[in-house]
Amino acid sequence: MKIGHVEVEQGILLAPMEDVTDLPFRRICKRYGADIVYTEFISSDGLVRDAKRSMEKLRLAEEERPVAIQIFGGDHDIMVEAARRAEDSGPDFIDINFGCWVKNVVVRNAGAALLKDPPQMQRLTRSIVDAVKKPVTVKTRLGWSKDNIVILDVARMIQDAGAAALTVHCRTRDMGHDGEADWSWIPKIKQVIDIPVIVNGDIKTPEDVKRAFAETGADAVMIGRAAIGHPFLFAHAKEYMATGSYTPVSSRERILTCLEHLRLELEYKHERRAIHEFRKHYGGYLKGLRNNSHCRQDVVRYDTYEEVEARMLHYADELDVIHDEAV
């Protein structure tokens, strides 16, 4: 798959996720094998107003490349200006969010709301393509509802507008995250366009990654929520595709990676904010580990890194003892 100067073979990508795919998390996922990473989706209104939180999301690092900045919005002129500002931050390409289903985005005629007006999607894509030098890609869904699946027409229009690639979350807007993603649309999309097609939705395990490539013929797969607290999934998927198996991560490596992730957060945020915002990651990092509930209940109450580190390392020692006794 090639997007501008970026070329990957059977790429495994980290999806843009609000309040999740900040710079520290992207760096961790990149280290474990994500081929391309995406920023959180960024409000075009926020960028044009120089809103602090929106501007923070533009921060990139060389070690995470290739990286895409994703923007969303409903106003044509503001989106174009936001794309220019995003380009100034130096991403490898710019992605347009035409797929977010949440109400406070849709009511602003942004995200998946544009699926009700494919010609506007095309016009907006063309304007952004013309306004920037970097490649422009699009992420969307199958349609507004199960009774209004428009992805084949949208795919043609997006390609005609000059988009360099198309990511499809294989659900409709009305499904949100419910129900099963319908990957059967990906081969149909590939029959009507020539640009790379990336499949997203219900890719949770290494086995899912291999199956998604085999069943859809997609040029790449995109992993979203399954990567939260489990960045090892990218490495596992690549090992599984190459050998048919993968080596599980030890409990200590999971805990040490969790602490490393938190230290990266502290490089970019005030300690109290970093500690509090990181709480959503503990469940993923500790999932399946023996007696993890007590450790989780403790660390979500702490306000300093030192407290979290001491408790997590103590828990790692406890797990080592349990493992040695079992052996």
Secondary structure per residue as TSV (DSSP state, phi and psi in degrees):
chain	resnum	aa	ss	phi	psi
A	1	M	-	360.0	134.3
A	2	K	E	-127.8	128.1
A	3	I	E	-126.9	104.8
A	4	G	T	62.0	-125.7
A	5	H	T	-86.9	-5.5
A	6	V	E	-87.0	125.0
A	7	E	E	-133.7	125.6
A	8	V	-	-135.5	151.1
A	9	E	S	-104.3	121.5
A	10	Q	S	46.4	61.2
A	11	G	E	-66.5	145.4
A	12	I	E	-118.5	113.8
A	13	L	E	-111.1	150.2
A	14	L	E	-91.8	122.2
A	15	A	-	-70.6	150.3
A	16	P	-	-69.8	129.7
A	17	M	-	-139.5	125.2
A	18	E	T	-60.0	133.9
A	19	D	T	64.3	14.3
A	20	V	T	-126.4	-55.2
A	21	T	-	-86.9	57.4
A	22	D	-	-78.5	176.6
A	23	L	H	-57.6	-46.3
A	24	P	H	-59.6	-43.3
A	25	F	H	-66.3	-39.0
A	26	R	H	-62.1	-39.8
A	27	R	H	-63.4	-41.2
A	28	I	H	-64.7	-46.3
A	29	C	H	-64.8	-37.9
A	30	K	H	-61.7	-41.4
A	31	R	H	-62.4	-31.2
A	32	Y	T	-94.9	13.3
A	33	G	T	113.0	2.0
A	34	A	-	-61.6	128.2
A	35	D	S	-77.9	-37.1
A	36	I	E	-139.1	138.0
A	37	V	E	-120.1	153.9
A	38	Y	E	-123.1	144.9
A	39	T	E	-69.1	167.1
A	40	E	E	-56.1	154.8
A	41	F	E	-71.1	139.3
A	42	I	E	-116.6	131.2
A	43	S	E	-66.3	127.0
A	44	S	H	-64.6	-37.3
A	45	D	H	-61.1	-42.6
A	46	G	H	-63.4	-39.5
A	47	L	H	-65.6	-43.6
A	48	V	H	-68.6	-30.6
A	49	R	T	-86.4	-1.1
A	50	D	T	59.7	35.4
A	51	A	-	-62.7	137.6
A	52	K	H	-56.8	-50.2
A	53	R	H	-64.3	-38.4
A	54	S	H	-66.4	-41.7
A	55	M	H	-66.7	-35.1
A	56	E	H	-58.7	-36.4
A	57	K	T	-70.3	-12.9
A	58	L	T	-80.7	-9.3
A	59	R	-	-70.2	125.7
A	60	L	-	-122.0	164.6
A	61	A	-	-134.9	146.2
A	62	E	G	-60.2	-36.9
A	63	E	G	-71.2	-9.2
A	64	E	G	-95.5	-4.3
A	65	R	-	-66.9	150.5
A	66	P	S	-75.9	141.2
A	67	V	E	-133.9	141.6
A	68	A	E	-113.7	143.8
A	69	I	E	-98.6	127.1
A	70	Q	E	-104.8	133.3
A	71	I	E	-122.5	156.2
A	72	F	E	-142.4	157.6
A	73	G	-	167.0	168.8
A	74	G	S	-114.9	-12.4
A	75	D	-	-95.0	124.9
A	76	H	H	-57.2	-54.3
A	77	D	H	-66.3	-38.1
A	78	I	H	-67.4	-39.9
A	79	M	H	-62.6	-40.6
A	80	V	H	-63.8	-45.1
A	81	E	H	-65.8	-38.5
A	82	A	H	-63.2	-38.7
A	83	A	H	-62.7	-40.2
A	84	R	H	-62.8	-43.1
A	85	R	H	-67.3	-37.8
A	86	A	H	-63.2	-41.4
A	87	E	H	-60.6	-36.2
A	88	D	H	-62.6	-20.5
A	89	S	T	-80.5	-8.3
A	90	G	-	84.7	34.1
A	91	P	-	-71.9	168.1
A	92	D	S	-79.9	-28.7
A	93	F	E	-160.2	170.7
A	94	I	E	-115.9	133.0
A	95	D	E	-113.4	138.0
A	96	I	E	-102.3	128.6
A	97	N	E	-88.1	107.1
A	98	F	E	-114.8	26.6
A	99	G	-	-130.9	-12.0
A	100	C	-	-62.7	129.4
A	101	W	-	-99.4	-10.2
A	102	V	-	-68.1	148.7
A	103	K	H	-60.1	-43.5
A	104	N	H	-70.4	-13.1
A	105	V	H	-89.8	-46.7
A	106	V	H	-62.9	-38.0
A	107	V	T	-66.5	-15.7
A	108	R	T	-93.5	14.7
A	109	N	T	59.5	36.8
A	110	A	-	-122.9	177.1
A	111	G	G	58.0	-132.1
A	112	A	G	-68.4	-13.1
A	113	A	G	-57.9	-30.5
A	114	L	G	-67.9	-15.9
A	115	L	G	-65.8	-15.8
A	116	K	G	-83.3	-6.8
A	117	D	-	-142.6	68.8
A	118	P	H	-53.7	-37.0
A	119	P	H	-60.0	-34.6
A	120	Q	H	-68.9	-37.2
A	121	M	H	-57.2	-44.4
A	122	Q	H	-65.7	-44.7
A	123	R	H	-63.0	-43.4
A	124	L	H	-66.1	-42.2
A	125	T	H	-61.1	-46.3
A	126	R	H	-60.6	-42.4
A	127	S	H	-64.1	-39.8
A	128	I	H	-70.9	-40.8
A	129	V	H	-57.1	-42.1
A	130	D	H	-72.4	-23.9
A	131	A	H	-87.1	-19.8
A	132	V	-	-125.2	161.9
A	133	K	S	-93.3	-26.2
A	134	K	S	-71.0	153.7
A	135	P	-	-60.3	148.4
A	136	V	E	-118.4	130.5
A	137	T	E	-121.3	168.0
A	138	V	E	-131.7	140.7
A	139	K	E	-121.8	128.3
A	140	T	E	-147.9	-170.7
A	141	R	E	-119.6	-179.0
A	142	L	S	-68.7	-30.1
A	143	G	E	171.4	-179.9
A	144	W	E	-70.9	-38.2
A	145	S	E	-149.4	171.2
A	146	K	T	-63.9	-22.5
A	147	D	T	-91.9	1.9
A	148	N	E	-141.9	61.7
A	149	I	E	-87.1	114.4
A	150	V	-	-119.2	14.1
A	151	I	H	-62.4	-32.5
A	152	L	H	-67.2	-43.2
A	153	D	H	-66.4	-42.5
A	154	V	H	-61.1	-42.9
A	155	A	H	-58.9	-45.5
A	156	R	H	-62.0	-44.0
A	157	M	H	-67.8	-38.0
A	158	I	H	-66.5	-42.1
A	159	Q	H	-63.7	-44.5
A	160	D	H	-62.6	-26.6
A	161	A	T	-79.1	-8.1
A	162	G	T	103.8	8.6
A	163	A	-	-63.5	146.0
A	164	A	S	-91.4	-15.8
A	165	A	-	-166.8	160.2
A	166	L	E	-132.7	124.5
A	167	T	E	-103.2	132.9
A	168	V	E	-122.3	116.2
A	169	H	E	-79.2	117.1
A	170	C	S	-82.2	45.7
A	171	R	S	-130.2	165.0
A	172	T	-	-92.0	166.9
A	173	R	G	-59.5	-41.0
A	174	D	G	-69.2	-14.3
A	175	M	G	-81.6	-24.5
A	176	G	T	58.6	-119.9
A	177	H	T	-106.0	9.1
A	178	D	-	-84.5	163.8
A	179	G	S	68.3	-176.0
A	180	E	-	-98.4	139.6
A	181	A	-	-67.7	137.1
A	182	D	-	-100.8	90.5
A	183	W	T	-68.1	-13.9
A	184	S	T	-62.2	-16.6
A	185	W	H	-75.8	-21.4
A	186	I	H	-63.1	-48.9
A	187	P	H	-58.6	-35.3
A	188	K	H	-66.6	-39.8
A	189	I	H	-65.2	-41.3
A	190	K	H	-65.9	-20.7
A	191	Q	H	-76.1	-20.4
A	192	V	H	-109.5	-8.8
A	193	I	-	-135.6	161.9
A	194	D	-	-107.6	-17.4
A	195	I	S	-71.8	159.5
A	196	P	-	-57.6	142.4
A	197	V	E	-119.8	128.1
A	198	I	E	-113.6	129.9
A	199	V	E	-95.9	138.3
A	200	N	E	-139.3	145.8
A	201	G	S	117.0	118.6
A	202	D	S	63.3	32.2
A	203	I	-	-104.6	97.8
A	204	K	-	-117.6	-18.6
A	205	T	S	-137.1	164.7
A	206	P	H	-56.4	-37.1
A	207	E	H	-64.1	-38.6
A	208	D	H	-62.0	-41.0
A	209	V	H	-59.6	-49.9
A	210	K	H	-62.9	-41.1
A	211	R	H	-67.0	-37.9
A	212	A	H	-62.4	-43.9
A	213	F	H	-62.9	-44.8
A	214	A	H	-67.0	-41.0
A	215	E	H	-82.8	-28.1
A	216	T	H	-107.8	-24.4
A	217	G	-	69.6	18.2
A	218	A	-	-61.4	153.2
A	219	D	S	-78.2	-22.6
A	220	A	E	-160.2	162.4
A	221	V	E	-117.9	151.3
A	222	M	E	-122.7	125.6
A	223	I	E	-103.2	131.0
A	224	G	-	-111.7	-106.1
A	225	R	G	-59.4	-27.2
A	226	A	G	-65.5	-18.4
A	227	A	G	-85.1	-11.8
A	228	I	T	-67.0	117.4
A	229	G	T	73.6	5.3
A	230	H	-	-143.7	58.9
A	231	P	T	-65.5	-14.8
A	232	F	T	-64.9	-15.4
A	233	L	H	-57.8	-34.7
A	234	F	H	-65.8	-45.8
A	235	A	H	-65.8	-41.9
A	236	H	H	-61.1	-42.2
A	237	A	H	-63.8	-41.9
A	238	K	H	-67.0	-40.2
A	239	E	H	-65.6	-40.2
A	240	Y	H	-65.6	-41.2
A	241	M	H	-65.8	-32.2
A	242	A	H	-82.8	-34.0
A	243	T	H	-124.1	-14.4
A	244	G	S	86.8	3.5
A	245	S	-	-152.7	171.5
A	246	Y	-	-149.4	155.5
A	247	T	-	-91.5	117.8
A	248	P	-	-60.4	150.6
A	249	V	-	-83.3	136.6
A	250	S	-	-68.3	158.5
A	251	S	H	-60.8	-38.2
A	252	R	H	-67.3	-40.0
A	253	E	H	-64.5	-37.7
A	254	R	H	-61.6	-44.0
A	255	I	H	-69.6	-41.6
A	256	L	H	-66.3	-36.4
A	257	T	H	-67.1	-39.2
A	258	C	H	-58.4	-46.0
A	259	L	H	-67.2	-38.1
A	260	E	H	-62.5	-43.4
A	261	H	H	-58.2	-45.1
A	262	L	H	-64.3	-39.0
A	263	R	H	-63.2	-37.4
A	264	L	H	-64.0	-39.0
A	265	E	H	-60.2	-38.8
A	266	L	H	-67.7	-21.0
A	267	E	H	-70.7	-22.8
A	268	Y	H	-115.5	-11.1
A	269	K	S	-136.5	157.1
A	270	H	-	-59.5	145.6
A	271	E	H	-55.8	-48.4
A	272	R	H	-61.4	-43.9
A	273	R	H	-64.3	-44.9
A	274	A	H	-60.4	-46.0
A	275	I	H	-61.9	-44.3
A	276	H	H	-69.1	-44.2
A	277	E	H	-69.4	-23.0
A	278	F	T	-77.3	-14.3
A	279	R	H	-57.0	-27.9
A	280	K	H	-68.0	-15.7
A	281	H	H	-88.9	-20.8
A	282	Y	H	-60.6	-40.4
A	283	G	H	-57.0	-41.0
A	284	G	H	-70.7	-46.2
A	285	Y	H	-64.7	-33.4
A	286	L	H	-97.9	-3.3
A	287	K	T	-56.2	130.1
A	288	G	T	85.0	-10.1
A	289	L	-	-78.1	144.2
A	290	R	T	-64.4	134.7
A	291	N	T	54.4	36.8
A	292	N	H	-75.3	-17.5
A	293	S	H	-62.1	-38.8
A	294	H	H	-65.3	-42.6
A	295	C	H	-63.8	-44.4
A	296	R	H	-62.6	-42.5
A	297	Q	H	-62.2	-31.8
A	298	D	H	-75.2	-52.1
A	299	V	H	-66.7	-28.2
A	300	V	T	-73.6	-8.4
A	301	R	T	-94.9	-14.2
A	302	Y	-	-80.8	154.5
A	303	D	-	-118.2	-0.2
A	304	T	S	-130.4	152.8
A	305	Y	H	-64.3	-39.8
A	306	E	H	-58.0	-41.0
A	307	E	H	-64.6	-45.5
A	308	V	H	-62.3	-46.4
A	309	E	H	-60.5	-47.0
A	310	A	H	-60.5	-44.1
A	311	R	H	-68.1	-41.9
A	312	M	H	-67.0	-41.0
A	313	L	H	-68.6	-36.3
A	314	H	H	-62.4	-41.3
A	315	Y	H	-64.7	-40.1
A	316	A	H	-60.8	-41.3
A	317	D	H	-62.9	-41.5
A	318	E	H	-60.3	-42.1
A	319	L	H	-67.2	-35.7
A	320	D	H	-63.1	-40.4
A	321	V	H	-64.2	-44.6
A	322	I	H	-60.6	-41.8
A	323	H	H	-65.0	-44.3
A	324	D	H	-64.1	-38.5
A	325	E	H	-66.6	-36.3
A	326	A	H	-69.0	-37.1
A	327	V	-	-70.2	360.0
